[in-house]
Each structure stands twice: as structure tokens, then as C-alpha cells.
């Protein structure tokens, strides 16, 4: 790459989350895990493009406007159904979200363009027919750029768990950075401790595997077996929508700031000190804490993240 500003290409679903408002009435909020990652990077000032599927309808216009307002370049293909996908969100007493999806993922191709980071994840990696297109794109970019993966398992859409595991395991082997929640790993590999799975993954290709544990923080695992523990960030939770996606976006941003990108990114990642990795993961955790402190997928802008980092804690400066 010759441009001074690194380029990030995100591939995956963008949709509308139908979320209850304070009175319990449904409201349309733009979302989708990869779209949230793109939004996070855009708000942090990164050059980011999102290859996705959106209908030519009011919801598609809503999602496109939301992405573009945060500096994301939208590369949208049209679904065969003609309508933008949606997810009905249910929040429990703690603000944790569950989803009931109405979507199709029929991406026909991924733009053939250079990038310094290639991020994929969530529904886009396992739902046919688009999942095969995503896998082919990851294979093509493996070794040519830094590949980032967030499996973000959706059991409701992948009743064949074994097939989902096989696909995700192949993607892990092709990725350099993997961020995965303990809940994802518990569903993918029931009976196995999440960190044990992450440790195995870290020997199969990635230079870094991070397991997020909600309010309990995160564990970063390196290929040599080193485990770095990051404590949770105290915060008053509004809901958890977009928290993991914000974590992924901030982690990518921080690694870019450390010079981890492009064809040399895999080697640069492995050369980082444990302190650099710990700081990167801690920064991602603080970014996620900002998002959970407010309703919906609302990642921080650069000034908000910088202020929180300066306070040494969450968005309200809590220690």
C-alpha cells in the first residue's frame, strides 16, 4: 500500500435492530455486527469501507445514512428479496440482548481492492450463500494483509453447530487477529473452557486471540501460550448492543496505531511486546464500556475514547 492512511475493508451484514424504546414500543436502529465494527473505525477517523447487502427501501436508506455519517464508505449490493434485513432485539433485566433475525445473506462478490486490514465476522461467515463468498475472500487475502475475525456466533441462524464450527475453525486458521466472546466459545465447544479453546486457536495461525467476558474483562492469548488478563471496566449498563463490535473496532484501530497492518502485519503483531498487547486490549475494553453505557450500538468517537483513556477508566471516569 502506498497511502499514508491505512485502509480497512469490512465485509458483513448491515441491518436494522428493532429495539424497544423506554415505553416498550419498537424502534428501528441501524446495526449488524460488521457494520458496527465499521462504524467504530469510522468514528475513530479510519479509512473504512463496508461491503454489505442492503435493500433499496427506507430501512436501507436509514442504515446507509447512519454509516456514511460516521465516515464509512458503503459498498452495497442488493438482496434478491429487495428488503433490508432486520433483527428484533429483546433485552433482559441486565440489558443483555438476544435477537430474532429476518435476513438473507446473498452477497455475490467482495470488491477486489487492496486494503491494510480485512475484517469479517458474524452471520456473514456462516450463512449461505454469502458465507462461501466471504470464505473465498479471506483465503485470497491470507498472507497479503492483516485479517481480523469476530465469529459472533448466532445459534438461531446456525442450527447445525458442527457445520458452523468447521467453517469458523477454517477462518481462524486464515486469520491474524481473532476476537471471540466466552459465550460464543461455550456454544461452539460445549464442555470446553473458553480460554483453552482460545489457546488452541492461537497455535493454528492467529498472532492474537482475545476472549471477551462481558463485565469480567478479557483474556488475550498469544501463539507462545502467553495469557494476558484485562479486568472489566466498571460502567452502568444501558444495554450490550454493539459492545463486542466496538471492542473489535477499537482493537483494530489500536493495532493500526502500533504499525500492525498489511502484508507485514502478521509479523508485526507477533513482534509486539506483551505490554503493547495488554494496552491494546485494555483500550478496546474501555471503548466497549462506552458503548454499553448508552442505548443501542453507539460506539465512541475519537475524542470520547481519548477522554476515557485519559481518565484511566470508563466513560464516567469510574475507577
C-alpha positions in Angstrom: 0.0 0.0 0.0 1.3 3.5 -0.8 -1.3 5.7 1.0 -0.3 7.1 4.4 -3.7 6.4 5.8 -4.3 2.6 6.3 -7.4 1.2 4.6 -9.8 -1.2 6.3 -12.2 -3.3 4.3 -15.0 -4.8 6.4 -17.3 -7.5 4.9 -20.6 -8.5 6.5 -24.1 -7.8 7.3 -25.8 -4.4 7.9 -29.3 -4.4 9.1 -31.9 -2.8 11.3 -32.2 -3.7 15.0 -35.8 -3.4 16.1 -35.3 -2.4 19.7 -37.9 -1.4 22.4 -37.8 2.2 23.4 -38.3 3.4 27.0 -42.1 2.8 26.6 -41.6 -0.6 25.1 -42.5 0.5 21.6 -40.4 -0.9 18.7 -37.9 1.5 17.1 -35.6 0.9 14.2 -31.9 1.3 15.0 -29.2 0.6 12.4 -26.9 -2.2 13.3 -25.3 -5.5 12.3 -22.0 -6.7 13.8 -19.7 -6.0 10.9 -21.5 -2.6 10.3 -20.9 -1.7 13.9 -17.2 -2.5 13.6 -17.0 -0.3 10.5 -18.9 2.5 12.4 -16.4 2.2 15.2 -13.4 2.6 12.9 -15.1 5.4 11.0 -15.7 7.4 14.2 -12.1 6.9 15.2 -11.1 8.5 11.9 -10.0 5.5 10.0 -10.4 5.0 6.2 -13.0 2.2 6.3 -15.3 0.6 3.6 -18.1 -1.8 4.2 -19.1 -4.4 1.6 -22.6 -5.5 2.5 -26.1 -6.2 1.3 -28.9 -3.6 1.7 -32.3 -3.2 0.2 -33.5 -0.2 -1.7 -36.0 0.7 0.9 -36.5 3.0 3.8 -34.5 0.8 6.2 -31.7 0.5 3.7 -31.6 4.3 3.4 -31.6 4.6 7.2 -28.6 2.2 7.5 -26.7 3.8 4.7 -27.1 7.3 6.1 -26.0 6.1 9.6 -22.9 4.5 8.1 -22.0 7.5 6.0 -22.5 9.9 8.8 -19.6 8.2 10.6 -17.3 8.3 7.6 -17.9 4.7 6.3 -17.9 4.2 2.6 -20.8 1.8 1.8 -20.3 -0.8 -1.0 -23.8 -2.2 -1.0 -25.2 -5.0 -3.2 -29.0 -5.5 -3.4 -30.6 -8.6 -1.9 -32.9 -10.8 -4.0 -35.7 -10.2 -1.5 -35.4 -6.5 -2.2 -35.7 -5.6 1.5 -33.2 -4.7 4.2 -32.6 -7.4 6.9 -33.7 -6.9 10.4 -33.3 -8.3 13.9 -35.9 -8.0 16.6 -34.0 -7.3 19.9 -35.1 -8.5 23.3 -33.3 -7.1 26.4 -33.3 -8.9 29.7 -33.2 -7.2 33.1 -29.4 -6.7 32.9 -29.5 -5.2 29.4 -28.2 -8.2 27.7 -29.6 -8.6 24.1 -31.0 -11.6 22.2 -32.0 -11.5 18.6 -34.7 -12.8 16.3 -33.5 -12.4 12.7 -35.3 -11.8 9.4 -32.5 -11.7 6.9 -30.8 -13.1 3.9 -27.1 -13.0 3.2 -26.7 -13.4 -0.6 -23.5 -11.4 -1.2 -22.3 -12.2 -4.7 -18.8 -10.9 -4.5 -16.3 -9.0 -2.4 -14.7 -5.9 -4.0 -11.2 -6.7 -5.4 -9.4 -3.9 -3.9 -6.3 -3.5 -1.7 -6.6 -3.0 2.0 -4.3 -3.0 5.0 -6.8 -4.7 7.3 -9.6 -7.1 6.2 -12.2 -7.8 8.8 -15.1 -10.3 8.6 -17.4 -11.9 11.1 -20.8 -12.8 12.5 -23.6 -14.0 10.3 -21.7 -13.2 7.1 -19.2 -16.0 7.8 -21.7 -18.9 8.3 -25.0 -18.1 6.4 -25.2 -19.3 2.8 -24.9 -18.4 0.1 -22.8 -15.4 1.0 -20.7 -17.3 3.5 -18.8 -19.1 0.7 -18.0 -15.8 -0.9 -16.6 -14.4 2.4 -14.5 -17.5 2.9 -13.1 -17.3 -0.6 -12.2 -13.6 0.0 -10.4 -14.5 3.3 -8.5 -17.2 1.5 -7.4 -14.8 -1.2 -6.2 -12.2 1.3 -4.5 -14.5 3.7 -0.8 -13.5 3.9 -1.5 -10.4 1.8 -3.0 -8.2 4.5 -3.9 -8.4 8.2 -7.0 -10.5 8.6 -9.3 -9.9 11.5 -12.2 -12.2 12.6 -15.0 -12.0 15.1 -17.2 -15.1 14.8 -20.0 -13.6 16.9 -22.0 -16.9 16.9 -25.7 -16.7 16.1 -27.2 -20.1 17.2 -30.7 -19.2 15.9 -29.3 -19.0 12.4 -27.0 -21.9 12.5 -28.8 -24.9 13.9 -26.1 -27.2 12.5 -23.5 -26.4 15.1 -20.9 -28.8 13.7 -21.0 -27.1 10.3 -20.6 -23.7 11.9 -17.7 -24.9 13.9 -16.0 -26.3 10.8 -16.4 -23.1 9.0 -15.2 -20.9 11.9 -12.2 -23.2 12.6 -11.1 -22.8 9.0 -11.5 -19.0 9.2 -9.5 -18.9 12.4 -6.6 -20.7 10.7 -6.6 -18.0 8.0 -6.8 -15.0 10.4 -4.2 -13.0 12.3 -6.5 -11.4 14.9 -9.4 -13.2 16.4 -11.8 -11.6 18.9 -14.4 -14.0 20.3 -16.7 -13.9 23.4 -16.8 -16.6 26.1 -20.5 -17.1 25.2 -19.6 -17.8 21.6 -17.0 -20.4 22.6 -19.3 -22.0 25.1 -21.8 -22.6 22.3 -19.3 -23.6 19.7 -17.4 -26.0 22.1 -19.7 -27.0 24.9 -17.9 -28.5 27.9 -14.6 -26.8 26.9 -13.2 -23.9 28.8 -13.2 -20.8 26.5 -9.6 -19.9 27.2 -8.5 -23.4 26.5 -10.1 -23.2 23.1 -8.5 -19.7 22.5 -5.1 -21.2 23.4 -5.6 -23.9 20.9 -6.7 -21.4 18.2 -3.6 -19.3 18.9 -1.4 -22.2 17.8 -3.3 -22.6 14.5 -2.4 -19.3 12.7 -3.5 -16.2 14.5 -1.0 -13.9 16.2 -3.6 -12.9 18.8 -6.8 -14.4 20.1 -8.8 -12.3 22.6 -11.7 -13.8 24.6 -14.1 -11.2 25.9 -16.0 -11.9 29.1 -18.5 -9.1 29.4 -18.2 -7.2 32.6 -15.4 -9.6 33.7 -13.0 -8.2 31.2 -11.0 -10.1 28.6 -8.1 -12.6 28.2 -5.6 -12.1 25.3 -3.7 -15.3 24.2 -0.5 -15.2 22.1 0.9 -18.1 20.0 3.5 -18.9 22.6 0.8 -19.6 25.2 1.2 -16.3 27.0 -2.1 -15.2 28.5 -2.7 -11.6 29.4 -5.7 -10.7 31.7 -7.6 -7.5 31.3 -10.0 -6.6 34.1 -13.6 -5.4 33.4 -14.4 -1.7 33.2 -17.0 -0.6 35.8 -19.9 1.0 34.0 -23.6 1.5 34.3 -25.0 -0.7 31.6 -27.8 0.6 29.3 -27.6 -2.4 27.1 -25.0 -4.6 25.5 -25.9 -4.0 21.8 -22.7 -3.4 19.8 -20.3 -3.9 22.7 -18.3 -6.7 21.2 -18.2 -5.0 17.8 -16.9 -1.8 19.4 -14.2 -4.0 21.1 -13.2 -5.4 17.7 -13.1 -1.9 16.0 -11.1 -0.3 18.8 -8.7 -3.3 18.8 -8.1 -2.9 15.1 -7.6 0.8 15.5 -5.1 0.4 18.3 -3.1 -2.2 16.4 -3.0 0.1 13.4 -1.5 2.8 15.6 1.1 0.3 16.6 2.0 -0.3 12.9 0.3 -3.7 12.6 -1.2 -3.8 9.1 -0.7 -5.0 5.6 1.3 -8.0 4.4 3.8 -7.4 7.2 1.1 -7.2 9.8 1.2 -10.8 10.9 4.9 -10.5 11.7 4.5 -7.1 13.3 1.7 -8.4 15.5 3.9 -11.3 16.8 6.7 -8.8 17.5 4.7 -6.6 19.8 5.6 -6.7 23.4 3.2 -8.1 26.0 2.7 -4.5 27.3 1.7 -3.3 23.8 -0.8 -6.2 23.5 -2.2 -5.6 27.0 -2.6 -1.8 26.3 -4.4 -2.6 23.0 -6.8 -5.0 24.6 -7.4 -2.6 27.6 -8.2 0.2 25.2 -10.7 -2.0 23.4 -12.3 -2.8 26.7 -12.7 0.8 27.5 -14.2 1.5 24.1 -16.8 -1.3 24.7 -17.6 0.1 28.1 -18.5 3.5 26.5 -20.9 1.7 24.1 -22.7 -0.3 26.8 -23.2 2.9 28.8 -25.7 4.1 26.3 -28.6 2.6 24.3 -28.1 0.8 21.0 -24.9 0.4 19.0 -23.4 3.8 19.6 -19.6 3.4 19.6 -17.3 6.2 20.8 -15.8 9.0 18.7 -12.1 9.6 18.9 -12.4 12.4 21.4 -14.6 10.3 23.7 -12.2 7.4 23.7 -9.3 9.7 24.3 -11.1 11.3 27.2 -11.9 7.9 28.7 -8.3 6.7 28.3 -7.1 9.9 30.0 -9.4 9.3 32.9 -8.0 5.8 33.2 -11.4 4.2 33.3 -14.9 4.1 31.8 -16.8 6.9 30.2 -17.7 8.5 33.5 -14.1 8.2 34.8 -15.0 5.4 37.2 -12.0 3.7 38.8 
